[in-house]
Amino acid sequence: MASNPDAPAYGSSLPAPNVQEIVRSDPLLVPERYLIRNEEDLPKCGDHISHLSSEVPIIDFSLLSKGHKEELKKLDLACKEWGFFQMVNHGVATEVLQAMKDAAAEFFELELEEKNKIAMPPDDIQGYGHTHVVSEKQILDWSDSLSLFVYPSRYRKLKLWPTTPKEFKEVIEVYSSEVKKVGEELLRSLSIIMGMERDTLLGLHKELLQALRVNYYPQCCMPDKVLGLSPHSDKNSITILLQEDNATGLQIRQAGEWVPVKPIPNALVVNVGDAIEIWSNGKYKSIEHRVVTTERSVRMYKKVRFGDYLRQAFKKKINGKAHIQTARIES
């Protein structure tokens, strides 16, 4: 993989506390800086339920990439009325998606000292930490993140790429390459429904800038008082999101309410960014979205491979429940 220490920095962010460590230190603590003060922004108890959830459009990428007219019409309608859609049959192997989820989960389970080896520098938004922190007084999001530029490859700053778990770099490479293919094909389809030549949008980009952001949303004892990610629209052309199958934290603003985007196994979620809204002269909308947290019991055990757990056990003297302590997460 190529690396360029002189790659451009696209912004900076003030340092902020590590949310995962806050929870590890005291699961019942929510510092004042995270508490939402505006009543209208507070997650409501019914926000996780909406009849509109079932109406979030679903696009079949395999048909789209073949120029299927009905699927192109569905894409046009999804971009006009929702700005969001779930995409199935996209061609990214299930193994690639799962490897990305597993490696990301393993990374966030590392000790803070290890993760801070790739901490976000003060003058950059690549690395491990927090973005969009511009004031000591702003309300902070209940999340930690890993942000990297992956394309063009000369923009990569490999000193800020994770080296643990050891396969994470390769997983990021494979996942990003596959998603790039999907993104390029989507831009071709968007060009067609915008009445342009198939490769017009790709040409307008000249060179696609692709970033990877992995967000971690720790459990919170006051989920109705914090947000995992504040309401915003994306500034780019399109965002392609991989959701956890068992998490319904993503919500989009539709018809005056916050609508949960319920995960479809192995689907990718796509949303229109500000650039497409501008290029389409407002025909397609970049939609506000946010992430809410959930109240979960505090996780007590690490992920373990059962075979490894057994092998280690057989190397030790039998001693009550001493071995299970090796799987516990230290508080």
N, C-alpha and C positions, 0 to 999 in steps of 0.2 A: 504494500500500500504506500502511496506517495504521501509526503508530508511537507508542509511549507510553513516555517515559523513566521514568515512575513505575510501570511494570509490576512485579509482584512478583518477587522473587528467591527461588528454591526451594532455595537452598543455597549453599555456597562450597567451595572446594578449594584446597589449598596448591599453590604453584608446583612444577612438576616439569620435568626436562630434556626437550628436544625430541628424540624418538627418531630422527626422520628425519635430524636434523643429526648425531646420534651416528654413524649409519651413513655419512653423507656424509664425515665427518671421518676415520673409521677403521672400515671394514667388518668388521674382525676384533675390534673392541672390544665387549664386553658388560659394562657396569659392574655392580658388586656389587649395587646396589639392584634389579636386574632378575632376579637369579638365584634360582630357587625353591629353598628349603631343605628343604621337606617332601617326602620321597621319594614319598609317595602322590599328590602333586599334579603330579609331573613327567609331561609327555607321554611316552608309551611309543612305541617304534618301530612297534608294530602298531596304534596308535590311529587311523591314517588308513584302516584296513581293518576292516570289520565286516559280517557277513552281515545285520545288522539295518538297515543303510543302505537297503537296497532295500525295507524294510518301513515306512519313514516314510510316514504316510498322505498321499494326494493327494486334494484336494477340488476339485470343479468348481464354481466360483463362479457360473457362469451357471445351473446347475441349482439351486443353493442359493437364489439370489435369487428364483427362481420358486416356492419352497416345495416343491421336489421331495422327497418323503418319504424315499426311499432315501438321498438325499444328506444330508438332515438326520440320518438315523441314522448315516451315516458320520462326520459332524461330531461327533455325540454320542460315538461310540466313540473318535475321535481325541483329543478333549478329556479323556476319562476315562483312556485308556490311555497316551497320549503327551504331551499338553499342547503338541504341536507338529504342524504339518502344512504341506505345500506346497500352494499354491493356484494353479490354472490357470484360464484363461478368465475372468479377473477384470475385463476391460474396459479396463484401463489400456493405452493404445497403446504398442506397441514403441518408437516414436519418443520418447515421453515418458520411458520407462525408460532408453533409451540416452543421451538428452540429460542425464539426471541423472548417469549414470555418467561421461560424458565431461567434464562441467563440474566434477564433484568431482575427477576425476583431474587436470584442468588446474589446479585450485586448489592441490592438494597439491604440484604441481610448481613452484609459485612460490617465489621466494626467501623465506627466513624473515622478513626485514624486511617484506616485503609482507603476509605472512600475519599477522604480529604487529600489524598495524594494527587488527585486530579481536580482539586477544588477550583471553582471558577475564579479567574484572576479579576482584580478590581476594574480592569479596563476592557473586559470581554464578557460575552454571554455564552461562551463554550465551557464545558466542564460540568462538575457536580456542584449544585447550589441552588440559587434562586434568581429568576429574572424579573424585570419590571418593578424592582424595588427602587423607588426614586426619592423617598422621603422617610425620615425617622418616625413620622407621625401617621403614615398611611396604614390602613388595615391590611394585614398580611394574609396570604392564602395558607390554608392548612395542608401544605404539601411540600415535598422536596423533589428536585428534578435533576436529570442528566441531559444536557443539551450538546449536540455536536453538529458540525457541518460535514456532510458526506460527499456532496457533489457541488461544483467540480472538485475532483479529487485533490487538486492543488490547494484547495482551501482548507484541507484537513490539518488539524493541529494534533498530531498523534500523541504528544506529551499529555494531552487532556483526554485521551481515550483510555477506557478502563483496561487494565492488564489482568484483573481478577474479576470474575472467574477467567481462567486462561483461554477459554474458547470464545469469550464475549466479542472480541474484535472480529473474529471470523464470522460469528453469527450476525453482527451488525452489517458486515460487508455483504453477506448473502441476502439478508432481509432487505437492505436498502437497494440492492441491485434489482431484486424482483419488484419492489414497490415502484422503482423508477420506470420500469417497463409499463406497469399499469398506469402510472401517472401520465406518461407520454401518450398512451393510447386514449386516455380520457380527454386530454387536451385536443387530440384530433377529433374526437366525437363532439366536443364543445365547439370547435371551429365549424363543424358541419351544421349544427343546429343554430349557430349564430349567423349562418348564411355566407360563410367564407370557405376558401379552399381548405382542404383537410389539414395541411401543415402550417396554416397561417399563425395560429397561436404559438406553436413551437418556434416559428421563425421570429415572432415578436419577442420571445424570451431570449433569443440569440444563444444563451447558455443557461440551462436550467440550474437554479440554485436549490439544492435539496438539503434540508436539515432533518435531524432526528431528535425528538424530544421524548424522554421517558419520564412520566410522572409517577410519584409514589404518594398515595393518600393514606396516612396513618389513621387508625381508629381514633374516634374522638368521643369523649364522654358527654359533649354538648353539641351534637350534630345540627341542632336547630339554631345554633348561634354562630357557626362558622361556615366558610365556603372553601372547598378544596381548590377551586379555581374561580376567580371573579368573572362576572359576565363580560363578554368581549366578542368582537368579530375578528376573524383572522385577516391579517394584512396581505397575505400572499394570493396566489392564483387559486390553488386548491389544497386542502389538507386531507390526507389519507390516514385514518386512525385505526389502530388495532385495539379493541376493547378486551378486557378480561371477561370470560364467559359468565362469571357469577357476580359481576358488579354492575349495578344500574345507577351510576353516579352522574353520567352525562345527561344534561338537560338542554333543550333548545327552546327558544322563545317563539311560540306559534299561537296565533289567535288570542293574544293577550295573556297566555299562561305558559308556565314552564312544563315542557313535555319531556318525560324520560325517554331516552333512546335505549330500548331493551336489546341487549346483545343477542345476535344470531350467531351460533357457533361457526367459527371460521370465516365469517363475513368481515368485510372492511367497511368502515363508516367514512363517507366522503362529504366534505362541506365546501361550499363556494366561498372564496375569499374576496376581499375588497377589490383586488385587481380585476377579477372577472366581472364584478358589479360595474366597475368603471368602464372596462372594455365593452361590455354589453349595453352601456348607456342606461343602466338601471333595470334592464329586463330581468336579469338574474340577480338575486339578492344575497349578500353575505349576512348571515343570521347570527344574532347574539346567542351565545351558549355559555354554559357554566358547568361546574362539577360540584355536587354536594357530597358531603361525607356521610358515613353511616356509623351508628353506634354498634360496635362489635365487642365481644369479649376480648380481653387482651391475650394475644397469642403467647403461649407458654413454651412451645417447642419449635425447633428449627425443622426445615425440610431435611429429611435424611433418606438415603438410598438404603433400602432394607437389607440388601446383600452386604453392603459395607458395614452396616450396624451390627449384623450378625458376626461378620468376620472379626471385627474389633472385640466383640464380646468373648469370642472363643480364645482370644489371646490373653485374657485376664482371669484372675482368680475370681470365683463366685463370691459376691459380697453384697448381699441384700439387694437394694435398688440403686446401687452406686452407678451402674452403667447407664441407666436411663437419664442420670443427671448430665451426661455428656451431650444429650440432645436438647436440654432445656436452654431457653434464652435467658441469659442473665439480666436481671433488672438493675 
